[in-house]
């Protein structure tokens, strides 16, 4: 029934519905269908981004937990307003 209604609107079989209204109804139906499809893909993309962020945080914690002098926090503040590590290179995350 829904498909025949859409086809009837598309072909303007219902003479009491003006073409502009029929086109607006058809565009609304297409919009709703695409929003449902896009919403599912958007949820999937958000889930993948969250997993990537968690992975990046885990990797950063693993790097910072190593006994590497480049990432030593003991001499992290050499100057008051500048962040330098022990070898005077800027700390970049």
Secondary structure, 3 states (H helix, E strand, C coil): CHHHHHHHHHCCCCCCCCHHHHHHHHHHHHHHHHHHHHHHHHHHHHHHHHHHHHHHHHHHHHHHCCCCHHHCCCCCCCCCCCCECCCCCECCC
